[in-house]
Amino acid sequence: MAKNTQHWLRKEGSSSTKASFPELFFDLVFVFALIQLSETLVEDFTFGIAAAALLFIFALWWVWIQTAWVTNLLDSEIEPVRLLLFGLMFLGIVLAIALPKAFADMGLVFALAYAAMQLSRSLFALYAFRDTDGASFRAFVRITLWLSLSAIFWIAGGLSDPHLRVILWITALVVEYMGPLLRYWVPSIGASPPETLDIDGEHLAERCALFVIIALGETILTTGKNASTNLENAGTAAVLALAFLTTVLMWWIYFHDGQEKAADKAEATSEPQATAQHLFIYGHLPIVAGILLTAVGEDFTLSYAEAKSAYNHAVAILGGPILFLAGTAWMKAASSRIIPYSHAAGIALLAASALLVPYAANFVIQAVATTILLLVALWEYTALKRPSQAPQ
């Protein structure tokens, strides 16, 4: 029986570290999902909506990173794994369609689509590892049990009123996010031993980098779309230039130094599973959330450039870059053991800029945020040029 699914597993070799075309095709669904989430936030950005959006960011990131984790172990070029990804893509489209009304009349649809993605992927991996790798098989037994528990909360939330739905869905996410930290401990079975799964750190680093590209691409798409509908506003051209510069600076801060070091760290470590979990599963969440929130802030600035800024707008305009810098600082410090002082200073300046909110227009707040990101990028670039490789 082993030979039937042995070829489903990822092959050793240099080409195995690269993201495959089926994986890239799967990622397209999340472009749609992120656009749906961004447009939902722009339509009605209250603190309550922002909190709900945070829940969706956690959910979208988790279903994507867990799928990337499984395809890291499988060969996505073979037909069974491709069919799995196509099925997950369809469920992802349903998930994205339901997302804007997930706290209204499509809560059950959202919950069923999410739970189906999580469980079907885990059950597929369970089948793939049967009689081929006992330790990995037992690990996915534990993972499936944890996901079954979270699915109960997701579906129960979909059947409940919106207030209880929030509580149940937060509980579901807590269950899922705690699973890896507790090594999916199960009564009478115990926890998975450390480094059970044969993770390819370089492949997972590339997959996360591509998702960052997706998030940055979503920023360009939504900003361009919003700019085209506000061409009559006098400040649109200037805001569009600031928004584009912000996106480029985020790309630079992430890719110029940090991403490559993270990939090298994940590849060279003697504990690839723990390192990948620290750098990518949890470490990239604030990066992606920050990029998405920044896109929302740019849309606010395009729509209300000359209006006095409000704190709910500032949460996006300033909070997005703060989250992004915090995430990249975490990634760089973990991978190089060098504290990026430039990022810490940028976070402090962005937080201090909130003092301008009651007095300055959205355009001014956006310009300040972009300028601070530019200073961070220049500081880091200059520091990296020094032979001593001093902290940035």
VEXROKE-388159 format. One record per residue (C-alpha): residue in three letters; x, y, z. Coordinates in steps of 0.001 Angstrom, whole numbers, plus 500000, padded with zeros to 6 digits. Example, Ala and Ser with C-alpha at 12.3 -4.5 7.8 and 13.67 -1.06 7.14 Angstrom:
2
  resn       u       v       w
   ALA  512300  495500  507800
   SER  513670  498940  507140
//
This chain:
392
  resn       u       v       w
   MET  500000  500000  500000
   ALA  502896  502374  500689
   LYS  503825  502752  497057
   ASN  500338  504063  496199
   THR  500809  507357  498014
   GLN  504583  507560  498444
   HIS  504846  509511  495183
   TRP  502367  512080  496558
   LEU  505078  513415  498871
   ARG  507417  516249  497879
   LYS  510571  514994  496177
   GLU  514040  515922  497324
   GLY  516015  518134  494976
   SER  516704  521718  494057
   SER  513478  522211  492108
   SER  511388  521175  495121
   THR  512096  524496  496834
   LYS  510275  526481  494160
   ALA  506577  527250  494260
   SER  504750  525249  491619
   PHE  502241  526559  489095
   PRO  499303  524812  490853
   GLU  500300  526549  494099
   LEU  500456  529925  492356
   PHE  497086  529234  490726
   PHE  495621  528464  494156
   ASP  496928  531793  495485
   LEU  494776  533728  493009
   VAL  491703  532992  495106
   PHE  493197  535007  497925
   VAL  493595  538046  495707
   PHE  489808  538012  495414
   ALA  489362  537355  499145
   LEU  491646  540231  500140
   ILE  489881  542599  497737
   GLN  486532  541573  499224
   LEU  487817  542243  502719
   SER  489404  545565  501766
   GLU  486246  546841  500050
   THR  484135  545771  503024
   LEU  486357  547805  505340
   VAL  486320  550885  503116
   GLU  482518  550918  502912
   ASP  482033  551178  506679
   PHE  485199  551443  508757
   THR  484060  551670  512359
   PHE  486032  550218  515243
   GLY  483539  547351  515378
   ILE  483997  546609  511682
   ALA  487767  546854  512117
   ALA  487614  544254  514902
   ALA  485528  541951  512699
   ALA  487993  542482  509849
   LEU  490825  541436  512145
   LEU  488992  538160  512695
   PHE  488753  537659  508926
   ILE  492435  538501  508450
   PHE  493318  535836  511030
   ALA  491028  533335  509271
   LEU  492247  534027  505725
   TRP  495879  533944  506746
   TRP  495433  530713  508692
   VAL  493683  528784  505943
   TRP  496307  529953  503432
   ILE  499398  529289  505564
   GLN  498111  525869  506626
   THR  497536  524970  502976
   ALA  501042  526205  502126
   TRP  502351  524073  505007
   VAL  500677  520932  503640
   THR  501735  521536  500031
   ASN  505243  522004  501407
   LEU  505073  518314  502282
   LEU  503297  517111  499124
   ASP  504162  517121  495433
   SER  501750  519650  493930
   GLU  502688  518616  490388
   ILE  500869  515289  490606
   GLU  497178  514961  489780
   PRO  495723  514072  493228
   VAL  497379  517082  494872
   ARG  496350  519344  491980
   LEU  492758  518185  492374
   LEU  492983  518961  496091
   LEU  494140  522506  495306
   PHE  491376  522987  492717
   GLY  488780  521864  495262
   LEU  490226  524233  497856
   MET  490147  527025  495280
   PHE  486419  526564  494747
   LEU  485765  526551  498478
   GLY  487957  529658  498739
   ILE  485816  531456  496161
   VAL  482692  530579  498164
   LEU  484449  531805  501303
   ALA  485360  535123  499664
   ILE  481850  535659  498275
   ALA  480337  535076  501713
   LEU  482891  537223  503567
   PRO  481219  540679  503240
   LYS  477979  539288  504712
   ALA  479503  536754  507091
   PHE  477984  538591  510068
   ALA  474658  538884  508295
   ASP  472841  536202  506334
   MET  475877  534310  504954
   GLY  477527  533345  508206
   LEU  476796  529639  507809
   VAL  478076  529632  504217
   PHE  481322  531269  505336
   ALA  481715  528846  508244
   LEU  481002  525740  506151
   ALA  483414  526821  503410
   TYR  486170  527582  505918
   ALA  485717  524362  507895
   ALA  485550  522323  504678
   MET  488845  523817  503467
   GLN  490591  523056  506727
   LEU  489277  519552  507233
   SER  489458  518332  503620
   ARG  493095  519416  503338
   SER  494013  517745  506630
   LEU  492191  514520  505748
   PHE  493953  514456  502380
   ALA  497347  514729  504108
   LEU  496276  512024  506549
   TYR  495540  509717  503617
   ALA  498764  510669  501819
   PHE  500927  509740  504808
   ARG  499191  506476  505608
   ASP  501697  503596  505528
   THR  504440  505936  504275
   ASP  505523  508013  507287
   GLY  504145  506917  510630
   ALA  505242  510002  512565
   SER  503714  512397  510030
   PHE  500545  510305  509888
   ARG  500137  510514  513667
   ALA  500824  514256  513526
   PHE  497981  514725  511052
   VAL  495695  512575  513208
   ARG  496225  515151  515956
   ILE  495850  518089  513543
   THR  492595  516671  512162
   LEU  491180  516269  515665
   TRP  492010  519890  516514
   LEU  490486  521134  513259
   SER  487374  519050  513908
   LEU  487006  520808  517250
   SER  487427  524255  515691
   ALA  484947  523321  512926
   ILE  482290  522785  515587
   PHE  482763  526372  516770
   TRP  482812  527737  513206
   ILE  479561  526012  512250
   ALA  477893  526764  515582
   GLY  478807  530412  515043
   GLY  477327  530352  511559
   LEU  474050  529143  513050
   SER  474034  531739  515855
   ASP  473088  535394  516098
   PRO  475865  537886  515192
   HIS  476873  538674  518790
   LEU  477314  535040  519782
   ARG  478857  534356  516358
   VAL  481767  536649  517159
   ILE  482496  534792  520404
   LEU  482268  531354  518814
   TRP  484431  532297  515826
   ILE  487078  533874  518047
   THR  487073  530645  520048
   ALA  487539  528661  516831
   LEU  490533  530803  515863
   VAL  492055  530491  519321
   VAL  491795  526702  519023
   GLU  493480  526731  515621
   TYR  496243  529182  516526
   MET  497036  527383  519786
   GLY  497324  524005  518059
   PRO  500894  524371  516740
   LEU  502089  526010  519972
   LEU  500829  523014  521971
   ARG  502062  520609  519256
   TYR  498436  519493  518817
   TRP  498287  517768  522184
   VAL  495448  515245  522444
   PRO  494361  513420  525631
   SER  495709  509844  525858
   ILE  497732  510405  522664
   GLY  499912  513258  523787
   ALA  501649  515929  521705
   SER  503544  515528  518470
   PRO  507297  515168  518993
   PRO  509334  518221  517923
   GLU  510391  518351  514278
   THR  508000  515593  513220
   LEU  507232  517002  509779
   ASP  509934  517252  507109
   ILE  509517  520965  506360
   ASP  511393  522606  503485
   GLY  512165  526022  504957
   GLU  513271  527594  501692
   HIS  510046  526574  499939
   LEU  507877  527925  502754
   ALA  509854  531179  502761
   GLU  509183  531589  499049
   ARG  505494  530828  499490
   CYS  505161  533496  502202
   ALA  507074  536008  500089
   LEU  504655  535370  497233
   PHE  501713  535969  499543
   VAL  503251  539298  500528
   ILE  503399  540087  496799
   ILE  499701  539173  496562
   ALA  498876  541543  499436
   LEU  500926  544347  497865
   GLY  499274  543663  494511
   GLU  495859  543910  496150
   THR  496916  547309  497473
   ILE  497754  548513  493957
   LEU  494513  547120  492533
   THR  492218  548689  495125
   THR  494103  551993  495130
   GLY  494027  552232  491338
   LYS  490326  551385  491267
   ASN  489521  554013  493899
   ALA  491687  556633  492185
   SER  489845  556088  488905
   THR  486535  556889  490609
   ASN  487894  560049  492258
   LEU  489587  561690  489282
   GLU  487535  564853  489767
   ASN  489107  565486  493176
   ALA  492028  567913  493095
   GLY  494265  565881  495378
   THR  493801  562485  493726
   ALA  497037  562559  491718
   ALA  499134  563473  494759
   VAL  497473  560852  496967
   LEU  497890  558212  494263
   ALA  501611  559036  494089
   LEU  501896  558735  497880
   ALA  499987  555444  497891
   PHE  502175  553983  495160
   LEU  505351  555134  496942
   THR  504097  553547  500165
   THR  503563  550219  498392
   VAL  507037  550355  496838
   LEU  508601  551186  500206
   MET  506851  548241  501843
   TRP  508178  545989  499089
   TRP  511671  547391  499617
   ILE  511641  547068  503402
   TYR  510465  543452  503197
   PHE  512471  542163  500223
   HIS  515683  544200  500187
   ASP  517192  542405  503162
   GLY  514761  540607  505440
   GLN  513130  538018  503196
   GLU  516390  536519  501951
   LYS  517792  536243  505476
   ALA  514590  534612  506662
   ALA  514829  532075  503844
   ASP  518483  531367  504668
   LYS  517641  530961  508357
   ALA  514792  528560  507562
   GLU  517033  526501  505274
   ALA  520138  526370  507478
   THR  518520  525703  510851
   SER  518630  522324  512543
   GLU  514997  522851  513629
   PRO  513168  523727  510385
   GLN  509662  523078  511714
   ALA  510025  525291  514793
   THR  511856  527988  512829
   ALA  509280  528020  510040
   GLN  506500  528217  512605
   HIS  508159  531212  514287
   LEU  509169  533081  511132
   PHE  506295  532322  508799
   ILE  503169  530911  510431
   TYR  503003  533562  513158
   GLY  505676  536044  512083
   HIS  504087  536968  508755
   LEU  500595  537595  510110
   PRO  501254  541232  511182
   ILE  503047  541877  507883
   VAL  500053  540812  505797
   ALA  497565  542511  508138
   GLY  499596  545714  507990
   ILE  499666  545764  504190
   LEU  495908  545198  503997
   LEU  495173  547898  506576
   THR  497480  550309  504735
   ALA  495486  549747  501537
   VAL  492299  550644  503419
   GLY  493929  553811  504740
   GLU  495004  554813  501239
   ASP  491451  554361  500026
   PHE  490208  556657  502806
   THR  492737  559292  501797
   LEU  491699  559058  498145
   SER  488030  559431  499014
   TYR  488384  562106  501721
   ALA  491761  563710  501045
   GLU  490976  567164  502430
   ALA  488695  566059  505272
   LYS  489979  566357  508829
   SER  491292  562972  509863
   ALA  489462  560899  512465
   TYR  490853  558244  514750
   ASN  489108  555431  512917
   HIS  490802  556567  509694
   ALA  494130  556904  511501
   VAL  493872  553285  512661
   ALA  494259  552341  509000
   ILE  496542  555125  507712
   LEU  499027  554877  510608
   GLY  498144  551494  512086
   GLY  498804  549619  508853
   PRO  502456  550736  508580
   ILE  502921  550150  512324
   LEU  501786  546530  511997
   PHE  503913  546048  508884
   LEU  507079  547414  510520
   ALA  506443  545359  513666
   GLY  506122  542190  511586
   THR  509214  542841  509474
   ALA  511198  543784  512596
   TRP  510203  540476  514178
   MET  511209  538565  511044
   LYS  514569  540322  510691
   ALA  515481  540086  514371
   ALA  514613  536380  514449
   SER  516557  535552  511284
   SER  519669  537693  511762
   ARG  519761  538347  515546
   ILE  520174  542036  514701
   ILE  517559  544396  516107
   PRO  516318  546699  513314
   TYR  516394  549996  515193
   SER  515141  551764  512087
   HIS  511880  549825  512357
   ALA  511505  550548  516072
   ALA  512045  554252  515424
   GLY  509531  554163  512571
   ILE  506910  552561  514809
   ALA  507491  555209  517483
   LEU  507209  558062  514965
   LEU  504036  556621  513438
   ALA  502468  556229  516879
   ALA  503445  559812  517773
   SER  501867  561029  514529
   ALA  498461  560120  515976
   LEU  498712  563439  517854
   LEU  498094  565169  514508
   VAL  494824  563359  513874
   PRO  492295  565927  515208
   TYR  494040  568806  513433
   ALA  495377  567517  510093
   ALA  493658  566361  506920
   ASN  493823  562743  505778
   PHE  496215  563781  503019
   VAL  498675  565175  505578
   ILE  498490  562039  507745
   GLN  499098  559896  504657
   ALA  502086  562051  503659
   VAL  503536  561730  507172
   ALA  503134  557927  507130
   THR  504801  557653  503717
   THR  507658  559938  504798
   ILE  508309  557824  507899
   LEU  508427  554643  505814
   LEU  510882  556375  503479
   LEU  513087  557323  506434
   VAL  513018  553733  507710
   ALA  514002  552390  504290
   LEU  516844  554914  503894
   TRP  518124  554303  507432
   GLU  518187  550549  506914
   TYR  519742  550840  503451
   THR  522509  553088  504772
   ALA  523167  550824  507771
   LEU  523430  547743  505565
   LYS  526027  549494  503411
   ARG  528383  549808  506379
   PRO  531043  547071  506655
   SER  530217  546550  510335
   GLN  526617  545554  509503
   ALA  525463  547628  512457
   PRO  521880  547343  513678
   GLN  519535  549085  511312
//
